Amino acid sequence: MKLTRLTPLALALLLSGCAVGPDYQRPDAPMSLHYKQAKGWHEARPQDDVLKGEWWVRYQDATLSGLLRQVQISNQNVAQYQALYRQALALAAASRSDLYPSVSATGSATRSATAGSGQGGISNGHQLQASASWELDIWGKLRRTLEEDRASADASAAELANITLSAQSTLAQNYFQLRILDRRIGLYQRSIDAYQRYVTVIDNQYHAGSESRAALAQAQNLLESARASALDLNWQRAQLEHAIAVLIGKTPAEFSLAAAPLKATLPDIPSALPADLLQRRPDIAQAERTVAAANAAVGVAIAGYYPDLTLSASGGFSSSVLHNLISLPNRVWSLGPSLSGTLLDFGATSAKVEQARAAYDADVASYRQTVLTGLQEVENYLVELHTLRDEMLAQQRATAAAQESARVTRNQYQAGMIDYLDVATTENTSLSQQQNLLQLQSTQWVTSVKLIVALGGDWGS
């Protein structure tokens, strides 16, 4: 077949836009029409390209905001996935360049001789040549490859967003736990001071013969138990501080967070949230774009059944002397198509197609599972926050009652109406109830962060 007949046919097929393999359709995912833990919620679709703000400003804590802003800059996990995203973008750019012709140029100068030819057998050669080749994407293999790489780059971008959000979430949770630990340690320290005074008084009374050995032992037990509990919280606080340091890209040795009261504001959950639930979750976006890449990979595999058509051309000059190399008599050129394909592969291509289709089915299942997991997390954190609100009210009442009981027994003891053993019991109960209340507060702060993250980084519009 002559080139003049082949080229228009190939160009017609190329420009027709056909591409083997299925065109991508976002797979159906299980979405609730409503959410039983919050009225006013409706079905939503993943849409991670919605512009996100700094969700942590809802807590109105300047120290927390300063730390979280460092995550995107200094966290090494985030830096790693930023580099992987740039790598994915470069791969997509390389795939796009495959759609266009490639042009190259060469120049050479040689001097050669054959054995036994003598001085007169030496010859010179000079060449200057340019060549071009173009693989015509008749079956859409290159376009499907570009589609796959672009989807993979989008998935990489979503993965980067997910890693960033996860690191920020972990830091916020660690921060709130640390601040509540500061309050719990402070409570233990105040109790230790009070218990130390009791031990001193009772020890004097014991040596004076007006107090029993059992009362002194009980007072010492309360004191040492409080000290042990405070020390246990101290190492937990230190580990949280170390974790925060690593999250902002610092070594534990060069970072410290002084004890301070928690001045943040716990954001209220709106009674009716907008319909964009899960739209901003980057893990769902990553799973969906992975499905798109797998779909394009099916088309790439199917294109293996069809031959590749490449147009190539070259031209230049060749001469034994350099001074008149670029002249009409010295020109050389070639032009022609190349058709290559597999005639027999004993099922290798069909196996690749089946492999690609199976990978697509697996990614669809993973995408649907990611959506289900997202729905589950939102429901879990909503019910936890709603339950914690009532649980904390009950715990506050229990704490107030225990503190009142301890106050009354202290007064009775000072009036000589009861033994110190009764005081020790109520004091221990009061301290335990106060610690339980602080622990619930820690859980409430952490769960509020988890809910925001479960919604992809805020529940605002």
C-alpha positions in Angstrom: 0.0 0.0 0.0 1.3 3.4 -0.9 1.9 6.0 1.8 -0.4 8.5 0.0 -3.3 6.1 0.4 -2.4 4.9 3.9 -1.9 8.3 5.6 -5.3 9.8 4.9 -6.9 6.6 6.2 -4.9 6.6 9.3 -5.5 10.3 9.9 -9.3 9.7 9.4 -9.3 7.0 12.0 -7.2 9.1 14.4 -9.4 12.1 14.1 -12.6 10.1 14.5 -11.8 10.0 18.2 -12.5 6.3 18.6 -10.8 4.6 21.6 -11.2 0.9 22.5 -12.3 0.0 26.0 -15.2 1.3 28.1 -15.8 5.0 28.7 -15.7 5.8 32.4 -18.9 6.1 34.4 -18.7 6.7 38.1 -19.9 3.6 39.8 -22.9 3.7 42.0 -22.1 3.9 45.7 -24.3 3.2 48.7 -25.5 6.6 49.9 -28.2 7.2 52.6 -31.1 9.4 51.8 -31.1 10.5 55.4 -28.9 10.1 58.5 -30.6 8.8 61.6 -28.2 10.6 64.0 -28.9 14.1 62.5 -32.0 15.5 61.0 -31.7 17.6 57.8 -28.9 15.5 56.3 -29.4 14.3 52.7 -27.7 12.3 50.1 -24.4 13.7 48.9 -21.7 12.9 46.2 -18.0 13.0 46.7 -16.6 16.4 45.5 -13.2 16.9 47.0 -12.4 19.9 44.8 -14.5 22.2 46.9 -12.3 24.8 48.4 -11.5 24.0 52.1 -10.7 26.5 54.7 -8.8 26.2 58.0 -11.3 24.0 59.8 -9.4 24.4 63.1 -10.3 28.1 63.4 -13.7 26.9 64.7 -11.9 26.0 68.0 -10.6 29.6 68.4 -7.2 28.5 69.9 -4.3 30.5 68.7 -1.7 27.9 69.8 -3.5 25.1 68.0 -3.9 27.1 64.8 -0.2 27.9 64.8 0.7 24.3 65.1 -1.7 23.0 62.5 -0.4 25.5 59.9 3.0 24.0 60.2 1.8 20.5 59.2 1.5 21.3 55.6 4.9 22.9 55.5 7.1 20.7 57.7 5.4 17.3 58.2 7.6 14.7 56.4 4.8 12.4 55.5 3.1 15.3 53.8 6.4 16.1 52.0 6.7 12.6 50.8 3.2 12.5 49.3 3.8 16.0 47.8 6.7 14.5 45.9 4.7 11.5 44.8 2.0 13.8 43.5 4.6 15.8 41.5 5.8 12.4 40.2 2.3 11.5 39.1 1.9 14.9 37.3 5.1 14.3 35.5 4.0 10.9 34.4 0.8 12.3 33.0 2.8 15.0 31.2 5.0 12.3 29.6 1.9 10.4 28.5 0.5 13.5 26.9 3.6 14.1 24.9 3.3 10.6 23.4 0.3 11.9 21.4 2.5 14.1 19.3 5.4 13.5 16.9 8.9 13.3 18.2 11.8 15.0 16.3 15.4 14.3 16.7 18.6 15.4 14.9 22.1 13.8 14.6 25.4 14.9 13.2 28.5 12.8 12.7 31.9 12.8 11.2 33.9 9.6 10.6 37.3 8.7 9.2 37.8 5.0 8.4 40.1 2.6 6.6 40.1 -1.1 5.7 43.0 -3.5 6.4 45.6 -3.6 3.7 44.2 -0.7 1.8 47.1 1.6 2.5 46.9 5.3 2.8 44.7 5.6 -0.2 42.0 3.5 1.4 41.2 6.0 4.0 37.7 7.5 3.6 35.9 10.3 5.3 32.2 10.6 6.1 30.1 13.5 7.2 26.4 13.3 8.0 23.7 15.8 9.2 20.3 14.3 9.6 16.9 15.0 11.2 14.2 12.4 11.8 10.6 12.4 13.0 8.2 9.7 14.1 4.6 9.7 15.1 2.6 6.8 16.5 -1.0 7.3 15.2 -3.3 6.7 18.1 -5.9 4.9 15.9 -7.3 2.6 18.6 -7.0 5.1 21.5 -4.3 3.3 23.4 -2.3 6.5 24.0 -5.4 8.4 24.9 -6.4 5.7 27.4 -2.9 5.8 28.9 -3.1 9.5 29.3 -6.6 9.1 30.8 -5.2 6.5 33.2 -2.2 8.7 34.2 -4.4 11.8 34.7 -6.8 9.9 36.9 -3.8 8.5 38.8 -2.5 12.0 39.3 -5.9 13.1 40.6 -5.9 10.1 43.0 -2.4 11.1 44.1 -3.6 14.7 44.8 -6.5 13.3 46.8 -4.1 11.0 48.7 -2.0 14.0 49.5 -5.0 15.9 50.8 -6.0 12.8 52.9 -2.5 12.5 54.4 -2.5 16.2 55.2 -5.9 16.1 56.8 -5.0 13.0 58.8 -1.8 14.5 60.1 -3.7 17.7 61.1 -6.5 15.6 62.8 -3.9 13.6 64.7 -2.2 16.8 65.9 -5.5 18.4 67.0 -6.5 15.3 68.9 -3.1 15.1 70.6 -3.3 18.8 71.5 -6.6 18.5 73.2 -5.7 15.4 75.0 -2.5 17.1 76.2 -4.4 20.2 77.4 -6.9 18.0 79.3 -4.0 16.1 80.8 -2.6 19.4 82.0 -5.9 19.9 83.9 -5.9 16.4 85.2 -2.3 16.7 86.4 -3.1 20.0 88.0 -6.1 18.4 89.8 -3.8 15.6 91.1 -1.3 18.2 92.3 -3.9 20.1 94.2 -5.1 16.8 95.8 -1.5 15.8 96.6 -1.0 19.2 98.4 -4.2 18.6 100.4 -3.4 15.0 101.2 0.1 16.0 102.3 -1.5 18.4 104.8 -3.7 15.6 106.0 -0.8 13.3 106.5 1.1 15.9 108.5 -1.8 16.6 110.8 -2.8 12.9 111.3 0.9 11.9 111.8 1.1 14.5 114.6 -2.2 13.3 116.1 -1.0 9.7 115.8 2.2 10.4 117.7 0.1 12.3 120.2 -2.1 9.2 120.7 -5.3 10.9 119.4 -5.5 9.2 116.0 -5.2 5.5 114.9 -2.5 3.9 112.9 -5.2 2.9 110.3 -6.1 6.6 109.7 -2.5 7.5 109.2 -2.0 4.6 106.8 -5.2 5.6 104.8 -4.0 9.2 104.6 -0.6 8.0 103.3 -2.3 5.7 100.8 -4.3 8.5 99.4 -1.2 10.7 99.1 1.0 8.1 97.3 -1.9 6.9 95.1 -2.4 10.5 93.9 1.4 10.9 93.3 1.5 7.6 91.3 -1.5 8.7 89.1 0.1 12.1 88.5 3.3 10.5 87.4 1.4 8.2 85.1 -0.2 11.1 83.4 3.1 13.0 83.2 4.7 10.4 80.9 1.5 10.3 78.8 1.7 14.0 78.4 5.3 13.8 77.4 4.6 11.3 74.7 1.8 13.5 73.3 4.2 16.4 73.2 6.7 14.2 71.3 4.0 13.2 68.8 3.1 16.8 68.2 6.8 17.7 67.6 7.2 15.0 64.9 3.9 16.0 63.2 5.3 19.5 62.7 8.7 18.1 61.5 10.7 18.7 64.6 12.6 16.4 66.9 11.1 15.9 70.4 14.3 17.5 71.9 13.7 20.9 70.1 10.0 21.2 70.9 8.1 21.8 74.1 4.6 22.9 74.9 4.3 24.5 78.3 1.3 23.6 80.5 -1.5 26.0 80.0 -5.3 26.1 80.4 -7.4 25.0 77.5 -8.9 28.2 76.0 -10.4 26.7 72.9 -14.1 26.8 72.1 -15.9 23.5 71.4 -17.9 24.1 68.2 -21.6 23.3 68.2 -22.9 20.8 65.8 -25.6 22.4 63.5 -29.0 21.0 63.9 -29.3 20.6 60.2 -26.1 20.0 58.2 -25.9 20.8 54.4 -26.3 18.1 51.8 -22.7 18.0 51.0 -21.9 15.2 53.4 -18.8 13.3 52.3 -18.2 15.7 49.4 -14.9 16.9 50.8 -13.5 13.5 52.0 -10.3 13.1 50.1 -10.1 9.3 50.8 -13.4 8.9 48.8 -12.1 11.1 46.0 -8.9 9.0 45.9 -10.9 5.8 45.7 -13.1 7.1 42.9 -10.2 8.4 40.8 -8.5 5.1 41.3 -11.5 3.5 39.7 -11.3 5.9 36.8 -7.6 5.0 36.3 -8.5 1.3 36.4 -11.2 1.8 33.8 -8.7 3.5 31.4 -6.3 0.6 32.0 -8.9 -1.8 30.6 -8.9 0.2 27.4 -5.0 0.1 27.3 -5.1 -3.6 27.7 -7.8 -4.1 24.9 -5.7 -2.0 22.5 -3.1 -4.7 22.7 -5.3 -6.7 20.3 -4.7 -4.2 17.6 -1.6 -3.2 15.6 0.4 0.0 16.1 0.9 2.3 13.1 3.9 4.6 13.2 4.8 7.2 10.5 8.5 8.0 10.3 10.5 10.4 8.1 14.1 11.4 8.0 16.2 13.7 5.8 19.6 15.3 5.8 22.9 15.4 4.0 25.7 12.9 3.6 29.1 13.6 2.0 32.8 12.5 2.2 33.9 16.2 2.4 32.7 18.7 4.9 32.9 22.0 3.0 30.0 21.3 0.6 28.0 19.0 2.9 24.8 21.0 2.8 24.1 20.9 -0.9 21.4 19.4 -3.1 23.5 16.5 -4.5 24.3 15.3 -1.0 20.8 15.2 0.4 19.3 11.9 1.6 15.8 11.2 2.8 13.4 8.4 3.7 9.6 8.3 4.4 7.3 5.5 5.3 4.8 3.9 7.6 5.5 1.0 10.0 2.8 -1.4 11.1 3.5 -3.7 14.0 1.2 -6.1 15.9 1.1 -9.5 17.6 -0.1 -12.4 15.5 0.1 -15.1 18.2 0.7 -14.7 21.9 -1.1 -17.8 23.3 -3.6 -15.8 25.3 -1.2 -13.2 26.9 -3.2 -10.2 25.7 -6.6 -11.7 26.7 -5.0 -12.5 30.1 -3.9 -8.8 30.5 -7.4 -7.6 29.6 -9.0 -10.0 32.2 -6.4 -8.8 34.7 -7.3 -5.1 34.0 -11.0 -5.9 34.3 -10.5 -7.7 37.6 -8.5 -4.8 39.0 -11.3 -2.4 38.0 -13.9 -4.6 39.8 -11.6 -4.6 42.9 -11.3 -0.9 42.8 -15.0 -0.4 42.5 -15.6 -2.6 45.6 -12.9 -0.6 47.4 -14.6 2.7 46.4 -18.0 1.5 47.7 -16.5 0.3 50.9 -14.8 3.6 51.4 -18.1 5.4 51.1 -19.7 2.9 53.5 -16.9 3.5 56.0 -17.3 7.2 55.7 -21.0 7.0 56.4 -20.4 4.7 59.4 -17.8 7.1 60.8 -20.1 10.1 60.6 -22.9 8.2 62.2 -20.6 6.9 64.9 -19.2 10.3 65.9 -22.6 12.0 65.8 -24.1 9.4 68.2 -21.0 9.6 70.4 -21.2 13.4 70.6 -24.9 13.4 71.3 -24.5 10.7 74.0 -21.4 12.4 75.5 -23.5 15.6 76.0 -26.0 13.8 78.2 -23.3 11.6 79.8 -21.3 14.7 80.8 -24.4 16.3 82.3 -24.9 13.2 84.5 -21.2 13.1 85.3 -21.2 16.8 86.3 -24.1 16.1 88.7 -22.2 13.1 90.1 -19.1 15.2 90.5 -20.9 18.0 92.3 -22.5 15.5 94.6 -19.2 13.8 95.4 -17.5 17.2 96.1 -20.4 18.1 98.4 -20.1 14.8 100.2 -16.3 15.3 100.6 -16.9 18.9 102.0 -19.5 17.7 104.5 -17.3 14.8 105.8 -14.3 17.2 106.1 -16.4 19.5 108.3 -17.7 16.6 110.3 -14.1 15.3 110.8 -12.9 18.7 111.8 -15.8 18.8 114.3 -14.7 15.5 115.7 -17.9 13.7 114.6 -16.4 11.0 112.4 -13.1 9.2 111.8 -10.7 10.1 109.0 -11.4 6.9 107.2 -14.8 8.3 106.2 -13.1 11.4 104.9 -10.6 9.4 102.9 -13.4 7.5 101.2 -15.3 10.6 100.2 -12.1 12.4 99.2 -11.1 9.5 97.0 -14.6 9.4 95.4 -14.6 13.1 94.7 -11.2 13.0 93.1 -12.2 10.0 91.0 -15.4 11.7 89.8 -13.5 14.9 88.9 -11.0 12.9 86.9 -13.8 11.0 85.1 -15.4 14.3 84.1 -12.1 15.6 82.7 -11.7 12.3 80.8 -15.1 12.7 79.2 -14.2 16.2 78.2 -11.1 14.9 76.5 -13.2 12.4 74.6 -15.6 15.1 73.6 -12.9 17.3 72.2 -11.3 14.4 70.3 -14.6 13.2 68.9 -15.5 16.7 67.6 -12.2 16.7 65.6 -13.0 13.2 64.3 -16.4 14.3 63.1 -15.0 17.3 61.3 -12.4 15.1 59.6 -15.1 12.5 58.8 -16.9 15.2 56.9 -13.7 15.9 54.9 -12.6 19.0 56.9 -15.6 21.0 58.2 -19.4 20.9 58.1 -19.8 24.4 56.7 -20.7 25.2 53.1 
